[in-house]
Amino acid sequence: MIKKQSDDPMPVYFKLQQKIKKQIEEGQWAPGESIPTERELSKTYELSSGTVKKSLLNLVNEGYLYRVQGKGTFVAGTTLRRGSLRYYRLQKDFRDEEIILTVRLIELNRIKGIPEYNKNLQISINQDLYKMKRLFLFKDKPILYSITYLPCKMFPDLEKFENDFSGEMTLYQLLEKEYGITTVSNKKLLSTIAVDRETAELLNVSNGKQVLFIEMMSFTYQNKPYECRKTFCLTDEQKLVVLI
């Protein structure tokens, strides 16, 4: 039972929301598994259907759950949320379909910690990082160049999956499948930048060309960061799609 206490300002729907969120984070339900129905939750916690509905809707909006009409409410793992967690959405204009990018792994190395990234990842400065460079192409033409930083301690022996980083499985999917890290959200900062010589050569553009610069962090449960990434994106022919 969840009750509203006279001296507790926290709404009952939020208490239920936090309880279900904790159960998901502790693995009570696996990604893709259905949670109890609204009626069952109402009965278990002696709450109104409206209160339960509001709690579940908030968890859907936060990315913890998703709904299938006529079937129920399910835990939204990375793989099942692939559409909303795609790295980059690009299309020429509103009438065109989004383009499909292929991925080419350039390198994957273990490096010493970098103060800026270790701080953002909330790990100690002496922890090593994986540095991954990848090129995203459309019809063999480079469109994006990304550099990803991941904590080595969180993803031990990542090198053994090197061949998978150029396949159809996204990085998010692989990290969930092999390490149990579910991607709940990511945050991006967008600006423009003049590319250096290395980036210019990889994107096949002139040195110093202004391109779209995307800085991104990815988070798992409890808002824990696990990835820092910077991406250089050409927008001469394709535009970045932002869904709100």
C-alpha positions as CSV (number, residue, x, y, z in Angstrom):
1,M,0.0,0.0,0.0
2,I,1.2,3.5,-0.8
3,K,-0.4,6.3,1.2
4,K,-0.2,10.0,1.3
5,Q,1.2,11.2,4.7
6,S,0.0,14.5,6.1
7,D,3.6,15.7,6.6
8,D,5.0,14.3,3.3
9,P,4.8,16.7,0.4
10,M,5.6,13.9,-2.2
11,P,2.6,13.1,-4.4
12,V,1.4,9.5,-4.3
13,Y,1.8,9.0,-8.0
14,F,5.5,10.0,-7.7
15,K,6.0,7.5,-4.9
16,L,4.6,4.7,-7.1
17,Q,6.7,6.0,-10.1
18,Q,9.9,5.8,-8.0
19,K,9.0,2.4,-6.7
20,I,8.5,0.9,-10.2
21,K,11.6,2.7,-11.4
22,K,13.7,1.1,-8.6
23,Q,12.2,-2.4,-9.4
24,I,13.3,-1.9,-13.1
25,E,16.8,-0.8,-12.1
26,E,17.1,-3.8,-9.8
27,G,16.2,-6.2,-12.6
28,Q,12.8,-7.3,-11.3
29,W,11.6,-7.2,-14.9
30,A,13.9,-7.7,-17.9
31,P,13.8,-5.5,-21.0
32,G,10.8,-6.5,-23.1
33,E,9.0,-8.1,-20.2
34,S,5.5,-6.8,-19.3
35,I,4.9,-5.2,-15.9
36,P,1.6,-5.7,-13.9
37,T,-1.5,-4.1,-15.5
38,E,-2.9,-0.8,-14.2
39,R,-5.7,-2.8,-12.5
40,E,-3.2,-5.1,-10.8
41,L,-1.1,-2.2,-9.6
42,S,-4.2,-0.3,-8.4
43,K,-5.2,-3.4,-6.3
44,T,-1.7,-4.1,-5.0
45,Y,-1.0,-0.5,-3.8
46,E,-4.6,0.5,-3.2
47,L,-4.5,3.4,-5.5
48,S,-6.9,4.9,-8.0
49,S,-6.5,4.0,-11.7
50,G,-5.9,7.7,-12.5
51,T,-2.9,7.7,-10.1
52,V,-1.4,4.5,-11.5
53,K,-2.0,5.8,-15.1
54,K,-0.1,9.0,-14.3
55,S,2.8,7.1,-12.8
56,L,3.2,4.8,-15.8
57,L,2.8,7.7,-18.3
58,N,5.7,9.5,-16.6
59,L,7.8,6.4,-16.8
60,V,7.0,6.0,-20.5
61,N,8.1,9.6,-21.0
62,E,11.3,9.0,-19.1
63,G,12.1,6.0,-21.3
64,Y,11.7,3.3,-18.7
65,L,8.5,1.8,-20.1
66,Y,6.7,1.6,-23.5
67,R,3.2,0.7,-24.3
68,V,1.6,-1.6,-26.9
69,Q,-2.1,-1.0,-27.5
70,G,-4.1,-4.0,-26.5
71,K,-1.1,-5.9,-25.0
72,G,0.2,-3.9,-22.0
73,T,3.1,-2.0,-20.7
74,F,6.7,-3.2,-21.1
75,V,10.2,-2.5,-19.8
76,A,12.0,-0.5,-22.5
77,G,15.4,-1.9,-23.0
78,T,17.9,-0.4,-25.4
79,T,17.2,-2.8,-28.2
80,L,13.5,-2.3,-28.0
81,R,13.9,1.5,-28.1
82,R,16.3,1.4,-31.0
83,G,14.2,3.9,-32.9
84,S,14.3,6.6,-30.3
85,L,17.9,6.0,-29.4
86,R,19.4,6.0,-32.9
87,Y,22.7,7.9,-32.8
88,Y,22.0,10.1,-35.8
89,R,18.9,10.8,-37.9
90,L,19.6,12.5,-41.2
91,Q,17.4,13.3,-44.2
92,K,17.5,15.8,-47.1
93,D,14.1,17.4,-46.4
94,F,10.7,16.7,-44.8
95,R,9.5,14.7,-47.8
96,D,12.4,12.4,-47.9
97,E,13.0,9.3,-45.8
98,E,15.9,9.1,-43.3
99,I,19.0,7.8,-44.8
100,I,20.6,4.5,-43.6
101,L,24.2,4.9,-42.5
102,T,26.9,2.2,-42.5
103,V,29.6,2.2,-39.9
104,R,33.4,1.7,-40.3
105,L,35.5,1.2,-37.2
106,I,38.8,3.2,-37.5
107,E,40.4,2.3,-34.2
108,L,39.7,1.1,-30.7
109,N,42.4,1.7,-28.1
110,R,42.8,1.7,-24.4
111,I,44.2,5.0,-23.2
112,K,45.0,6.8,-19.9
113,G,42.2,8.8,-18.3
114,I,41.5,12.3,-19.6
115,P,40.5,14.8,-16.9
116,E,37.6,16.3,-18.9
117,Y,36.0,13.0,-19.8
118,N,36.7,11.2,-16.6
119,K,35.0,14.0,-14.7
120,N,32.0,13.9,-17.0
121,L,31.8,10.1,-16.5
122,Q,32.1,10.5,-12.8
123,I,35.1,8.2,-12.5
124,S,38.5,8.8,-10.9
125,I,41.2,10.4,-13.1
126,N,43.4,7.3,-12.8
127,Q,40.9,5.1,-14.5
128,D,41.6,4.1,-18.1
129,L,39.3,4.8,-21.0
130,Y,38.5,3.1,-24.3
131,K,38.8,5.5,-27.2
132,M,36.8,4.5,-30.3
133,K,36.9,6.2,-33.6
134,R,34.2,5.5,-36.2
135,L,33.2,6.8,-39.6
136,F,29.5,6.8,-40.7
137,L,28.9,6.7,-44.4
138,F,26.0,7.0,-46.8
139,K,26.6,5.2,-50.1
140,D,30.3,5.0,-49.3
141,K,30.5,8.7,-48.8
142,P,31.6,9.9,-45.3
143,I,28.9,11.9,-43.4
144,L,29.9,11.7,-39.8
145,Y,33.1,11.1,-37.8
146,S,32.7,10.2,-34.1
147,I,35.1,9.7,-31.2
148,T,33.7,7.8,-28.3
149,Y,35.1,7.5,-24.7
150,L,34.0,4.6,-22.4
151,P,35.2,3.6,-19.0
152,C,37.4,0.5,-19.2
153,K,36.4,-0.7,-15.8
154,M,32.7,-0.6,-16.8
155,F,33.3,-2.5,-20.1
156,P,36.2,-4.9,-19.6
157,D,37.7,-6.6,-22.7
158,L,35.7,-4.5,-25.1
159,E,38.3,-5.2,-27.7
160,K,37.0,-8.7,-28.3
161,F,33.8,-7.2,-29.8
162,E,35.8,-5.1,-32.3
163,N,34.3,-6.9,-35.3
164,D,30.8,-6.1,-34.1
165,F,31.2,-2.3,-34.3
166,S,31.0,-2.2,-38.0
167,G,27.9,-4.4,-38.2
168,E,24.1,-3.8,-37.9
169,M,24.1,-4.0,-34.1
170,T,24.5,-0.5,-32.6
171,L,26.9,0.3,-29.8
172,Y,24.0,0.7,-27.5
173,Q,22.6,-2.8,-28.3
174,L,26.0,-4.4,-27.9
175,L,26.6,-2.8,-24.5
176,E,23.2,-4.0,-23.2
177,K,23.6,-7.5,-24.6
178,E,27.2,-8.1,-23.4
179,Y,27.4,-5.9,-20.3
180,G,23.8,-5.4,-19.2
181,I,24.0,-1.6,-19.6
182,T,20.7,-0.3,-20.7
183,T,20.7,3.2,-22.3
184,V,18.0,5.2,-20.9
185,S,18.8,8.6,-22.3
186,N,21.4,10.8,-24.0
187,K,22.1,14.5,-23.9
188,K,23.6,16.5,-26.8
189,L,25.2,19.9,-27.2
190,L,25.2,21.3,-30.8
191,S,27.6,23.9,-32.2
192,T,29.8,24.4,-35.2
193,I,33.5,23.9,-35.5
194,A,36.4,24.1,-38.0
195,V,37.8,20.6,-38.6
196,D,41.4,19.8,-38.1
197,R,43.6,18.0,-40.7
198,E,42.8,14.4,-39.5
199,T,39.0,15.0,-39.4
200,A,39.1,16.8,-42.8
201,E,40.9,13.8,-44.4
202,L,38.5,11.3,-42.9
203,L,35.4,13.3,-44.1
204,N,37.1,14.1,-47.4
205,V,36.7,17.9,-47.0
206,S,39.1,20.8,-46.9
207,N,41.1,21.5,-43.7
208,G,39.3,24.2,-41.5
209,K,35.8,23.6,-43.0
210,Q,33.0,24.5,-40.7
211,V,30.9,21.5,-39.8
212,L,28.2,20.6,-37.2
213,F,29.8,19.5,-33.9
214,I,27.8,17.3,-31.6
215,E,29.0,16.6,-28.0
216,M,27.0,13.8,-26.4
217,M,26.7,11.9,-23.1
218,S,24.8,8.7,-22.6
219,F,23.1,7.6,-19.4
220,T,21.9,4.3,-17.9
221,Y,19.7,3.8,-14.9
222,Q,19.9,6.3,-12.0
223,N,21.1,8.9,-14.4
224,K,24.6,7.3,-14.4
225,P,26.8,8.5,-17.3
226,Y,28.7,5.8,-19.2
227,E,29.7,7.4,-22.5
228,C,31.2,10.7,-23.8
229,R,31.2,11.3,-27.5
230,K,32.1,14.0,-30.0
231,T,30.9,13.9,-33.6
232,F,31.7,15.9,-36.7
233,C,28.8,16.0,-39.1
234,L,28.5,17.2,-42.7
235,T,25.2,18.9,-43.4
236,D,25.8,20.0,-47.0
237,E,23.4,17.4,-48.5
238,Q,21.7,15.9,-45.4
239,K,20.2,17.6,-42.4
240,L,20.2,16.4,-38.8
241,V,16.7,15.4,-37.6
242,V,15.7,16.3,-34.1
243,L,12.5,14.7,-32.7
244,I,10.8,16.4,-29.8
